[in-house]
Each structure stands twice: as structure tokens, then as C-alpha cells.
Amino acid sequence: MQTFKQTTKSLLALLLTFFIFLTCSPVFAESTGDNTAEHKQANLNLSGLYLGFFPCSDCQGIRTTLALNSNNNYVFITLYVGKSDREFVEKGKYSLGENNTLILTPRKGSTTAQQYLIEDDMLIKLDEDGNRISKDNADGYILKRKDVVKVPDGQHSGH
């Protein structure tokens, strides 16, 4: 029968081995795959607040707010101006697609993802097929980033 001291030593050795195993991160193989989409997403700072006023056939317009968080979550808020005072809120995850597009995938409630073309500090809404909207008021489907402060070259931002 083991004594308390021997049992404690065995337990400590087992715990030490376990912690060493957890802290070591072995490299099994390096990826040689194409990580350009991941690389692009790392280089783009999309997180921020985007605002727009989309056209509407039966109301004055759709006030649209999109908040992109740095953890790839988003909150999309719409209000049908002149029709309802109720704001519709959608939450989900965003990712980068091909050809510099942003894809919003809702968690619940909506089955369709939305696509936007990324251009500077703007997001341009695309149709279900990933093409630019070409009907009347096509220029109205733009969300402009509102949290970006551009400092002219040579001036200090004050921080």
C-alpha cells in the first residue's frame, strides 16, 4: 500500500507532465495552402460603424446601420422611415468572400446572407448573385463608414 507521501509525489509528477504537455505547442506541419483570403482579412480593418439610407418602394427610405466588430460579429439595424418606428435588428458573423466582398451571415431569423463590395470606407450592397445592383437608385445602396477620422499627412492626431 502506498503512503500519502508516495501518492502525493505521483500525483505531482502527473500534474507536472500534464502542464508541460499543455504549454508545449508542437508543430506537426506547416501549411502550404493558399491563405490569401485570411491574409487579406487580417490586413483589412473592417470593424467599425457603417451608415446608409437605402431606397424603398413603399416608404421614404430604409435607414440602415451596420456595426462590424473585430471578432467578426455584426449587428445590422434597419428602420423603414415613414412606415414604422420599429427597428429590425439582425446579428450574425461576417467574412470575406472572393473579389473583395463582405458576406454577412445571420444567426437566426433570416436564411439569406447579404453581400457587399468593399471600396475604401464604403460598402456597396450586391444582389443575391453577388452583382452590383443595376436598377433605379442603384447608387442608394451604399453604406459609408462613419467612425474613421482621417488625419492629413504631417499632422499629429493629438494622442
C-alpha positions as a Markdown table, in Angstrom:
| # | Residue | x | y | z |
|---|---|---|---|---|
| 1 | Met | 0.0 | 0.0 | 0.0 |
| 2 | Gln | 1.3 | 3.4 | -0.9 |
| 3 | Thr | 1.8 | 6.0 | 1.7 |
| 4 | Phe | 0.4 | 9.5 | 1.5 |
| 5 | Lys | 3.9 | 10.9 | 0.6 |
| 6 | Gln | 4.3 | 8.5 | -2.3 |
| 7 | Thr | 0.8 | 9.2 | -3.6 |
| 8 | Thr | 1.4 | 12.9 | -3.5 |
| 9 | Lys | 4.7 | 12.6 | -5.4 |
| 10 | Ser | 3.0 | 10.5 | -8.1 |
| 11 | Leu | 0.2 | 13.0 | -8.4 |
| 12 | Leu | 2.6 | 16.0 | -8.6 |
| 13 | Ala | 4.6 | 14.2 | -11.3 |
| 14 | Leu | 1.5 | 13.5 | -13.2 |
| 15 | Leu | 0.3 | 17.1 | -12.9 |
| 16 | Leu | 3.7 | 18.5 | -13.9 |
| 17 | Thr | 3.7 | 16.2 | -17.0 |
| 18 | Phe | 0.2 | 17.4 | -17.9 |
| 19 | Phe | 1.1 | 21.1 | -17.6 |
| 20 | Ile | 4.3 | 20.6 | -19.7 |
| 21 | Phe | 2.2 | 18.9 | -22.3 |
| 22 | Leu | -0.3 | 21.8 | -22.3 |
| 23 | Thr | 2.3 | 24.5 | -22.6 |
| 24 | Cys | 4.2 | 23.0 | -25.4 |
| 25 | Ser | 2.6 | 23.5 | -28.8 |
| 26 | Pro | 4.2 | 21.0 | -31.2 |
| 27 | Val | 4.4 | 21.9 | -34.9 |
| 28 | Phe | 3.2 | 19.0 | -36.9 |
| 29 | Ala | 3.4 | 20.5 | -40.4 |
| 30 | Glu | 3.4 | 23.9 | -41.9 |
| 31 | Ser | 0.6 | 24.8 | -44.2 |
| 32 | Thr | 1.5 | 25.3 | -47.8 |
| 33 | Gly | -2.1 | 26.2 | -48.8 |
| 34 | Asp | -3.2 | 29.5 | -50.1 |
| 35 | Asn | -4.2 | 31.7 | -47.2 |
| 36 | Thr | -4.8 | 34.9 | -49.3 |
| 37 | Ala | -8.3 | 35.4 | -48.1 |
| 38 | Glu | -7.2 | 35.1 | -44.5 |
| 39 | His | -4.2 | 37.3 | -45.2 |
| 40 | Lys | -6.5 | 39.9 | -46.8 |
| 41 | Gln | -8.9 | 39.9 | -43.9 |
| 42 | Ala | -6.0 | 40.3 | -41.5 |
| 43 | Asn | -4.8 | 43.4 | -43.4 |
| 44 | Leu | -8.3 | 45.0 | -43.8 |
| 45 | Asn | -9.7 | 46.8 | -40.8 |
| 46 | Leu | -13.3 | 46.4 | -41.5 |
| 47 | Ser | -14.5 | 46.8 | -37.9 |
| 48 | Gly | -16.5 | 50.0 | -37.5 |
| 49 | Leu | -19.8 | 51.7 | -38.0 |
| 50 | Tyr | -21.4 | 52.0 | -41.5 |
| 51 | Leu | -24.5 | 54.1 | -42.2 |
| 52 | Gly | -26.8 | 54.4 | -45.2 |
| 53 | Phe | -30.3 | 55.2 | -46.4 |
| 54 | Phe | -31.4 | 52.6 | -48.8 |
| 55 | Pro | -34.3 | 53.2 | -51.3 |
| 56 | Cys | -37.7 | 51.8 | -50.5 |
| 57 | Ser | -40.7 | 51.4 | -52.8 |
| 58 | Asp | -43.4 | 51.8 | -50.1 |
| 59 | Cys | -41.7 | 54.1 | -47.6 |
| 60 | Gln | -39.4 | 57.2 | -47.5 |
| 61 | Gly | -36.3 | 55.0 | -47.2 |
| 62 | Ile | -34.6 | 52.4 | -45.1 |
| 63 | Arg | -32.3 | 53.8 | -42.5 |
| 64 | Thr | -29.5 | 51.2 | -42.3 |
| 65 | Thr | -26.8 | 50.8 | -39.7 |
| 66 | Leu | -24.2 | 48.1 | -39.8 |
| 67 | Ala | -21.7 | 47.6 | -36.9 |
| 68 | Leu | -18.8 | 45.3 | -37.7 |
| 69 | Asn | -16.9 | 44.1 | -34.6 |
| 70 | Ser | -13.3 | 43.0 | -34.6 |
| 71 | Asn | -14.3 | 39.4 | -33.6 |
| 72 | Asn | -16.2 | 39.0 | -36.9 |
| 73 | Asn | -19.6 | 39.5 | -35.4 |
| 74 | Tyr | -22.0 | 42.1 | -36.8 |
| 75 | Val | -25.2 | 43.9 | -35.8 |
| 76 | Phe | -27.4 | 45.1 | -38.7 |
| 77 | Ile | -30.2 | 47.5 | -37.9 |
| 78 | Thr | -32.9 | 48.8 | -40.3 |
| 79 | Leu | -35.7 | 51.2 | -39.8 |
| 80 | Tyr | -38.4 | 51.8 | -42.5 |
| 81 | Val | -38.8 | 55.6 | -42.3 |
| 82 | Gly | -42.4 | 56.8 | -42.7 |
| 83 | Lys | -43.8 | 53.3 | -42.4 |
| 84 | Ser | -42.8 | 52.1 | -38.9 |
| 85 | Asp | -41.0 | 53.2 | -35.8 |
| 86 | Arg | -39.8 | 49.7 | -35.2 |
| 87 | Glu | -36.1 | 48.9 | -35.7 |
| 88 | Phe | -35.3 | 45.5 | -37.1 |
| 89 | Val | -32.1 | 44.0 | -35.6 |
| 90 | Glu | -30.1 | 41.2 | -37.1 |
| 91 | Lys | -27.0 | 39.7 | -35.6 |
| 92 | Gly | -24.5 | 37.3 | -37.1 |
| 93 | Lys | -21.0 | 36.7 | -38.4 |
| 94 | Tyr | -19.2 | 38.3 | -41.3 |
| 95 | Ser | -16.4 | 37.0 | -43.5 |
| 96 | Leu | -14.5 | 38.0 | -46.6 |
| 97 | Gly | -15.6 | 36.4 | -49.9 |
| 98 | Glu | -14.0 | 36.5 | -53.3 |
| 99 | Asn | -13.4 | 39.7 | -55.3 |
| 100 | Asn | -13.2 | 41.9 | -52.2 |
| 101 | Thr | -16.7 | 41.2 | -50.9 |
| 102 | Leu | -18.0 | 41.1 | -47.4 |
| 103 | Ile | -20.5 | 38.4 | -46.6 |
| 104 | Leu | -23.0 | 38.8 | -43.7 |
| 105 | Thr | -24.4 | 35.5 | -42.4 |
| 106 | Pro | -27.2 | 35.9 | -39.9 |
| 107 | Arg | -27.5 | 33.7 | -36.8 |
| 108 | Lys | -31.3 | 33.4 | -36.8 |
| 109 | Gly | -34.4 | 34.7 | -38.5 |
| 110 | Ser | -33.1 | 35.2 | -42.0 |
| 111 | Thr | -32.0 | 32.4 | -44.3 |
| 112 | Thr | -30.1 | 34.5 | -46.8 |
| 113 | Ala | -26.7 | 36.0 | -46.5 |
| 114 | Gln | -26.1 | 39.6 | -47.7 |
| 115 | Gln | -23.1 | 40.6 | -49.8 |
| 116 | Tyr | -21.3 | 43.9 | -50.0 |
| 117 | Leu | -18.4 | 45.1 | -52.2 |
| 118 | Ile | -15.7 | 46.7 | -50.1 |
| 119 | Glu | -14.4 | 50.0 | -51.5 |
| 120 | Asp | -12.3 | 52.3 | -49.4 |
| 121 | Asp | -14.6 | 53.4 | -46.5 |
| 122 | Met | -17.8 | 52.2 | -48.2 |
| 123 | Leu | -19.7 | 49.0 | -48.5 |
| 124 | Ile | -21.8 | 48.7 | -51.7 |
| 125 | Lys | -24.8 | 46.3 | -51.5 |
| 126 | Leu | -24.8 | 43.4 | -54.0 |
| 127 | Asp | -27.7 | 41.4 | -55.2 |
| 128 | Glu | -28.3 | 37.7 | -54.4 |
| 129 | Asp | -25.9 | 36.6 | -57.2 |
| 130 | Gly | -23.1 | 38.9 | -56.0 |
| 131 | Asn | -23.5 | 41.5 | -58.7 |
| 132 | Arg | -23.9 | 45.2 | -58.3 |
| 133 | Ile | -27.5 | 46.4 | -58.2 |
| 134 | Ser | -28.3 | 48.0 | -61.5 |
| 135 | Lys | -32.0 | 49.1 | -61.1 |
| 136 | Asp | -33.1 | 52.6 | -60.4 |
| 137 | Asn | -31.5 | 54.2 | -57.3 |
| 138 | Ala | -28.6 | 51.8 | -57.5 |
| 139 | Asp | -26.3 | 54.5 | -56.0 |
| 140 | Gly | -28.5 | 54.5 | -52.9 |
| 141 | Tyr | -27.3 | 51.0 | -51.8 |
| 142 | Ile | -24.1 | 52.3 | -50.2 |
| 143 | Leu | -23.1 | 52.2 | -46.5 |
| 144 | Lys | -20.5 | 54.8 | -45.6 |
| 145 | Arg | -18.1 | 54.3 | -42.7 |
| 146 | Lys | -18.7 | 56.9 | -40.1 |
| 147 | Asp | -16.1 | 56.1 | -37.4 |
| 148 | Val | -13.0 | 56.9 | -39.4 |
| 149 | Val | -11.1 | 60.1 | -38.7 |
| 150 | Lys | -8.6 | 60.9 | -41.4 |
| 151 | Val | -5.6 | 63.0 | -40.3 |
| 152 | Pro | -3.9 | 65.0 | -43.0 |
| 153 | Asp | -0.3 | 63.9 | -43.6 |
| 154 | Gly | 2.2 | 65.7 | -41.4 |
| 155 | Gln | -0.3 | 66.5 | -38.6 |
| 156 | His | -0.5 | 64.8 | -35.3 |
| 157 | Ser | -3.7 | 63.2 | -34.1 |
| 158 | Gly | -3.3 | 64.6 | -30.6 |
| 159 | His | -2.6 | 61.3 | -28.9 |
